[in-house]
Amino acid sequence: MSWTKDVEATLDYSFDWTEWLQSRDIITSATFSVSSGDGALTILGSEYTRKIATVLLVGGTVGQEYTITCRITTRNSLVEEESTTLVVE
């Protein structure tokens, strides 16, 4: 999975955990991080529902690739992490 973002856009991006979570389990917390060299991409906020975690991103540097990581904890105390690449255009 990878995403693109216009440098001027403020957009939300979602990690859908439906397939990974068992039908009886739900997300109880979600945290996000951005790793890159220039730090120009900013997390403005985040939220989660029972199966989906969403992050709101702003800024970035044109041509820069960022790694966005979502870490969730579930009601059954499972912890999982997924990352994706975001390229700013």
C-alpha positions as CSV (number, residue, x, y, z in Angstrom):
1,M,0.0,0.0,0.0
2,S,1.2,3.5,-0.8
3,W,-0.4,6.9,-0.8
4,T,0.2,10.3,-2.6
5,K,-0.5,13.7,-1.3
6,D,-0.4,17.2,-2.8
7,V,1.9,19.5,-0.8
8,E,-0.9,22.0,-0.3
9,A,-3.5,19.4,0.8
10,T,-4.7,18.5,4.3
11,L,-6.0,15.0,4.0
12,D,-7.0,12.0,6.0
13,Y,-5.7,8.5,5.4
14,S,-7.1,5.3,6.8
15,F,-5.7,1.9,7.9
16,D,-8.5,-0.7,7.6
17,W,-7.9,-3.5,10.1
18,T,-11.2,-5.4,9.3
19,E,-9.5,-8.4,7.8
20,W,-6.8,-8.7,10.4
21,L,-9.1,-8.3,13.4
22,Q,-11.2,-11.2,14.4
23,S,-14.9,-10.6,14.1
24,R,-15.3,-10.4,17.9
25,D,-12.4,-7.9,18.5
26,I,-12.2,-4.1,18.1
27,I,-9.6,-1.4,18.2
28,T,-9.3,0.3,21.7
29,S,-6.4,2.6,20.8
30,A,-4.5,3.8,17.8
31,T,-1.3,5.8,17.5
32,F,0.4,7.2,14.4
33,S,4.0,8.2,13.6
34,V,5.7,9.8,10.6
35,S,9.3,9.0,9.9
36,S,11.3,11.1,7.5
37,G,14.4,13.1,7.2
38,D,12.9,16.6,7.0
39,G,10.0,16.5,9.4
40,A,7.8,18.7,7.2
41,L,4.8,16.3,7.2
42,T,2.7,16.9,10.3
43,I,0.0,14.8,12.0
44,L,-2.9,17.2,12.8
45,G,-5.1,14.5,14.5
46,S,-6.3,11.0,14.4
47,E,-9.3,8.9,15.3
48,Y,-10.5,5.3,15.2
49,T,-13.6,3.3,15.0
50,R,-14.1,-0.4,15.8
51,K,-12.1,-1.6,12.7
52,I,-10.5,1.5,11.0
53,A,-7.8,4.0,12.2
54,T,-7.5,7.3,10.5
55,V,-4.8,10.0,10.5
56,L,-5.0,13.6,9.3
57,L,-1.9,14.9,7.6
58,V,-0.7,18.3,6.4
59,G,2.4,19.6,4.7
60,G,5.4,17.7,3.5
61,T,8.1,18.4,1.0
62,V,7.6,17.8,-2.7
63,G,9.4,14.7,-3.8
64,Q,9.9,13.4,-0.3
65,E,8.8,9.9,0.8
66,Y,7.5,9.5,4.3
67,T,6.7,6.3,6.2
68,I,3.4,6.5,8.1
69,T,3.0,3.9,10.8
70,C,-0.2,3.0,12.6
71,R,0.0,1.0,15.8
72,I,-3.3,-0.4,17.3
73,T,-4.2,-2.2,20.5
74,T,-7.4,-4.2,20.7
75,R,-9.9,-5.1,23.4
76,N,-8.3,-8.6,23.5
77,S,-4.9,-7.0,24.2
78,L,-3.6,-7.7,20.7
79,V,-1.0,-5.2,19.4
80,E,-0.2,-4.8,15.7
81,E,1.6,-2.2,13.6
82,E,1.4,-1.5,9.9
83,S,3.3,1.0,7.8
84,T,2.9,2.6,4.4
85,T,4.7,5.0,2.2
86,L,3.3,8.5,1.4
87,V,4.9,10.5,-1.4
88,V,4.3,14.3,-1.6
89,E,3.7,15.7,-5.0
